[in-house]
Amino acid sequence: MEFISASDKTDPKQKPVILGPNQLEEINVLNLAENDRTFIRLCQFGKFSHSEELPAVVANLAKNTNVQNLTLCDSLGHLQEDGNLSAWLKRTREQNGESVAEMVAESVSRKSPMIDFESEKPTQPEITEAFLQWTDKPIRQDSTIGKTLEYNGLYWQALPETILQRKIMAFYHEQGYNKYTVRSLKAIADLVAIKADEIPTQNPDFIGFQNGVLSKKTGEFMPHKIDHFLRSIEKFDCDTRSQNIPHFDDWIEFVSNGNQNKKNAILAGLYMVLTNRHEWGLFLEATGTAGAGKSVFSRIVSIINGESNTGYINLQELEIDRKRAMLIGKSLAISPDQKPYKGSADELKAITGGDNVTVKLVYVDDFAVKLTPVFMLVTNYPLLFTDRNGGIARRRIIIPFDRAIPKEKKDVHFTEKVQKEVYGIVNKLLALFPNSDTARAILEEYRDLDEGRHIKRESNHLIDF
């Protein structure tokens, strides 16, 4: 069993609704509970995606029931952390802009036959159009990566071909048509992918959360909307109740250790990532002592950028065209554990310089594209760049981390604490740099101070000559 939906009654004779993999795949055509039910408790058994499958369950209940109180529990019936889903359920209804009655009526009308397969003999394009009108989740095509997507109420998620074919099969069943074949299902699925409207590229200015969307450019927190075009969301709520950020402030004070130039550079670097100032042609290099906070820095960077906007790639992988393809649509590229490197880093120079690079997607010929992530390298090793024309030196912002965090100060829950401060961190950075040129000047001045000179000296002993 994957999932159980039960009422608030504790009658052991009452049969629960059980949702397994097959039911979850076809959830858009199911009614999970009676329309007059006002309380539902969901109990999780085994693996269950809170970012993909749970939104579909919530959307189904919002559309087809009058449920007001919705909770998520573990297999023992204990409420999970953030397990009260009632507010989420309410938002889902409100964002659709329809009353529950209207949503139920729409659901019923969608399930009524629209094509007489026996007498009308519809063409494949007509079947495709009817299917797109019937499905309760909008479908779009991402031509950049060659994938079909559907909107689950929070974001646009990939729709695998086999799942799309199952949906088409469910559509056929509701029309009372059973004379389909595997080939005909695939043919309609292929047409759906071609006929579906094209979706814009992912907007890196937004971070999606379970409870809404945060603008990285304004600090505004908004309800989910279909035209935010998110491709995924963070697996936690954005806490907007306070802009206090004690854990972030404590971390930055420790790693800067009274060095105001370093503190300013870290803040300016975070702002560069937050607002995706790839056009500045700079990249961050966090290097130095093991256990000194470099990985924490990279986690903070990815949190304020949004995981769905972040790609992970090292310098060695950056030289491979099919690996570079993962950076399409990303606003941040992190090498979280960069190994020793010796090379010219031509691809890094090209991308940070705004030049096109070739990429390779599966089943697609190589093509040139302009990638726009800000780069961050995290390493314990001095990196030897053999570039001699100054291209790397002009771009490289080395931030040394040379103060090991003492054992008593280490906190295994630090990431979760900073996640709760993301709203405050974003707004602090935007308030600190109302003029983006200020942040750029700070980074360039810090580069010229050359506080990372000893790092470069370790990698190239000729630097002093």
C-alpha positions, 0 to 999 in steps of 0.5 A, a space after each residue: 500500500 502506498 497511500 490511504 485516505 480515511 475519514 475522521 471516524 475511527 470505526 475499524 469496519 470502515 474501508 479506507 481508499 487505497 491509492 497505489 501506483 496505478 491509481 496515482 497515475 490516473 488520479 485525474 479521472 478518479 473521485 477520491 471521496 464523497 462530495 459531502 466529506 469535510 475531513 480527510 486524513 491521508 496516511 502514508 505507507 512506503 515511498 510517496 513524492 511530496 513534490 509530485 504526487 501529493 499536489 495531485 492528490 490535493 488538487 483532486 480533493 480541491 476539485 471534487 469534494 467539499 473537504 475543509 480539513 486535510 491532514 497527512 500522517 505517517 503509517 502509525 497515524 501520527 501527524 507528519 511535520 507540516 502535515 496540516 494541508 488544509 491551508 494548501 487545499 484552500 489555496 488550490 481552490 481559490 487559485 482556480 477561481 471557481 467554486 467547488 460546485 463549478 469545479 465538480 460540474 466541470 469534472 462531470 462535463 469533461 467525463 461525458 462522451 465527446 466523440 462517437 467513435 463508431 459513427 463519426 470515425 474521427 481522425 487522429 488530429 480530432 482525437 488529439 484535440 478532444 483529448 486535450 480538451 478532456 484532460 483536467 491538467 494542462 499539457 505543454 511542450 518544452 521544445 528546448 529539452 524535447 519533453 512534454 509537461 503537465 501542470 499539477 497545480 503547483 508546477 509543470 512536471 515532466 509527463 513520461 510517454 507511458 503515463 501520457 499513453 495511460 491518460 489517452 487510454 483512460 480517455 478512450 475508456 470514458 468514451 466507451 471505445 476499446 478498439 485501440 492498440 499500442 501503436 494507436 496510443 503511441 500515435 496519439 501521444 506523439 500528436 499530443 506532444 506536437 500539438 500541445 502549446 509550447 511552454 516558455 523557458 523556466 523563469 529563473 526569477 522565481 523560487 517555488 515553495 509548497 505554499 507559494 512563489 518568491 520573486 528573487 527580483 522584488 522579494 514579493 511572495 505570491 500565490 501559485 499561478 500557472 503562468 509562473 511556469 515553474 518546473 519544480 518546487 522546494 520541498 518546504 514552505 517559505 516562512 514569511 512571518 519574519 525577516 529575522 535571519 539569526 542563523 545566516 547572520 551568525 554564519 557570515 559573522 563567523 566566516 568573515 571573522 571581522 574582515 569587512 571586505 570579505 563579508 561585503 564580498 560574500 553578500 555581494 556574491 550572494 546578490 549576484 547569484 540571487 539576481 542572476 548577474 551572469 552578464 558581469 562575467 564573474 564567478 565565485 571560488 570558495 576555497 581553503 580549509 576543510 570544515 570551514 563553511 564552504 559547503 554551507 556557503 554553497 547550500 545557502 547559495 542554492 537555497 536563495 537561487 532555488 534548487 530547480 534553477 541550479 545545476 551541479 557540474 564540475 570543471 572536468 564535466 563542463 568540457 563535455 557537451 552532453 554534460 553542459 546540456 544540464 545547464 540549459 535554463 539554469 541560473 546557477 552552476 555549482 561544483 560542490 566538490 571540485 577536484 584538482 584541476 589543471 587546464 585552460 577552462 575555455 568553456 568556463 570562459 566562454 559561458 561567463 563571457 556570454 559566448 555560445 557553446 555547443 551542447 548535446 541532448 539525447 536524440 538531438 544533434 549538437 547545437 550552439 546555445 547561450 548558457 546564463 548561469 552564475 558559476 560557483 566552485 567549491 574546493 579544498 584544492 588550489 586550481 591551476 588555470 593555464 590561461 595566460 591572457 588574463 581571461 580567468 583572472 578577470 573573472 575569478 573572485 576567490 573567497 578564502 575559508 580558512 577558519 575551521 568551524 569548532 565542533 561545538 558550533 557545528 549544527 547538523 540542522 543548520 540547512 533546515 534553519 537557513 531554509 526557514 530564513 530564505 524570505 528574510 535573506 532574499 529581502 536583506 540582499 535586495 535591501 542592501 543593494 538597491 543599485 546592483 552596480 554597488 554589488 559588482 563594484 564590491 566584487 571587483 574591488 575584492 578581486 583586486 585586493 587579491 586576498 586569495 593570492 596565497 591560493 593562487 600561489 599554491 597552484 602556480 609557484 611562478 605567480 610571484 615572478 
